């Protein structure tokens, strides 16, 4: 069985690790990839050399393949694996230490506290391997934080044992004898824009603020912002190609009454949506926001098929559907708001927070949208209200995705207080969300910032705090749960801008553009090289 798991690693000491319970393995002929305990006991487990999938100046991703776990004549494993991961240090032969005995601590709780993966309960998680569910082996990835230009040594490890009445009994720890050595990169930390060579071209639809941006197929899309005038009579989506440094408008526009058109909206992409007749296409959903009335908030969501009629000329792609007002559609169950946040995880859209129209209430509500749950009265998908955001009512916040984890920060609460706390949510049973608080954003509390992810790092910058419009820019490392300040945005200070993280010629780039400073609107874009 092949499985994929991200684990945060334990920093290893160099001393030998001793355990209370005696190993129960039998010595067998082995190669250099076999797992062996610090006391020299050979386990019935073999693995390939660790692979360095990605390395930057502050993190690395390592992959290991456990290729062989011997079974006895009854089909049971000689060595049941309860925990697996990597250990690393700046010295050779790192080991998982820091405690007297692996049987005296709860490694599951330790992983839950330090990992991007959250385990709940005391029963054996599905991600762990036991004799009942392991067949040929397992593939797993580990990620961890680094210091730039430092050399690191990495080994994969397993903790063996068994589960008794749902409780783990750890018996031994063993290491792959193949050791990986690598050096972290040197950071670039550079903004490119203005008159500089390779500067991104400016946004084509004049100066612009309050837009929503999404990424798809390594393009950035921008829509539903506004200049100093009223919104127009259609929804138009502009696309930025970072490789060719060009803008175009590949999709059909969507006609809408001018007094119903909206800005400060949200968007999220879901792949493989049933668009009819069991045809599955990738789609973007755009909705909420404030209308041209400026008091009435939009409660509609519009779906654009991102793959429809792609053989047609540019500007003629796509097909629009109002998934909240079309025949037999289910209406959005919440109140119309502007300045909300939205994201998707594993085919489910999530929408929350924001400011209501007319009353200007700041809310903590959260909803999920499942486009695969279709039936009478909800022909285009099902809406469900979730538990409120644990950080309280919030508007003008930001979020970024790292894998299946979504991080939410900044914004303003219902008392007008600007915030800098950081929360991470993961999907759980029933597509609900579990929230945990992480290290707070170290910049000044602010609203209307920009956030995006580049690889395994999250970034937050620009925005408006209580005193000024900002250009500072910060990086979050989820493996270390730490922030560090990066080079400040070199365009004009701004808020209500848009941003996105993209890959350009096998390298990561972050883009920030449009927005305003409270008086002047902007159309320029800058890109960031980490």
C-alpha positions, 0 to 999 in steps of 0.5 A: 500500500502506498501512502503519503504523509508529511511529518515534522521531524525531531531534531536528533542528538548524537548520543545512543538511545536506550529503550526499556523493552527488549527488541524482538527481531531476529537477525537476518542478512541485510543490505545498507538500506536495512533499519538497525537499532542503535544497539545493533539489532537488525529489523525485518524492514528495508528502505531505499536511500532517502531522496532530496525532493526540494531544498531552499534556504529555509526548508527541505523535503525528503522522501523515503521508500520503505520497500520491504517488511517481512511477514511470518507464515501467518501473514503477520509482520515480524516488525509492526511500524507505529511511527515513521519519519526522518531525523536530522542534525548538523552532525553525522548519524543523527538519532531521535533522542531527548527522552529516556525511553520511547515507551514512556512518552506519547509520540502521537501527542508529540507529532500532533503538537509539532506537525502539520498533520493533526491526530485526534484520539488514542486509536491507531491513526490510519496514517500509521502502519500496523500488521493489519494494513501494511502490504508491500511498503510505504512512501512518505515525505518529511519537511523541516526548517533549515538555516541557509548555507548550512550542511545537514545530515538526515536519516529515516527512522521507524518506531516498532511495537504494537497496539493493545486495546487501542493504545500504542506500545512502543518497543524499539526504534531503528534507523535506515543506514543510508544517510543523506547529506546536503547543504541549504541554499543561499537566499535571493530575497529580491523584489523586481519591478518598476523599470527593472529588467524582467519587471512584470507588466502592469495590470491592463485594466487601469488602476484597480483595488479590492479585486480577488485573485486565484491561481490555476495551471500556474497562471494568476487570474484577477477579477472584480476589483474597481477603479475610482468609478462604478463597477461595470455591467459584466464580470471580466477575468484577466489572466497573467502568464508569468513565463511570457509576462503577458496579460489577456482575457481568455474567458467570456465575460458574464453580464450583470446589472450594474447595481448588482455588480460587486467588488471585495469578493472572494474566489476559490478553485475546485477541480473535477466538478461535474458540470453536467452529463458526468463531464468533470471540469475544473471550475472557479467560484466567485461570489459575495462582496459589496455591490455598487450600492455600497450598502447592499452585500452580494449573496450570489456565487458564480461558477466559471468552467475553466476548461469549457470550449478551450478550442475556441478563440481567445476570449470565447472560453468558459461557461458561467452558471449562477450556482445560488440562483439558477433553477433548483440551486440552493441559495447561500445560507449566510448573510451577504458580506464583503472582505471575507476569505475563501479557500478550497481543500480536497474538492470542498470550498470554504467561505468565512468572516467578513462585514455584512451590508447595511449594518456593517456587522463583523462576523465569525461565520464559516460555511462549506460548499460541496459541488459533488453533493447534488440533489433536489433543491441543490442541483449545483452543490450543497451549502453547510454552515460550520462552527464559527472561526475560533479567532472571533469575528474578523474582516479584511483577513488574509489566508494562504494554503500550504498543502492541505493546511490553510493559514488565516491571519490579520484583519480587524475584529468587531471592536475595530481592533486590528489583529496579527494572530495566526490560525491553521485549519485542517480538514477532518471527518465530514469535511469539517475544519479543525483549527489550531493557533500558531506563532503570531504574525510578527508585523504590525496588526493590519487589514487588507494585506496580501498573502500567498504561499511559495513552496512550503512557506507562507508570506504576508505583506503590505496592508494598512495598520492603525497608523500607516500603509505598509510595505514590510514583508514576512515569511512563515516556516510551518515546520519551525512555526517561525516567522522571519522578515524578508526584503520589503515590497519595493513598489509604493506602499498599498493595501487592497492589493492582490497577490499570488505565488507561481512557478516560473521556469522551475523557480518560485515567484511571488507577485503583488500588484494593484491596490491603493494607498487611500488616495492613489490607485495603482496598476503596477506589479512586482515579483519576489524571488525568495 
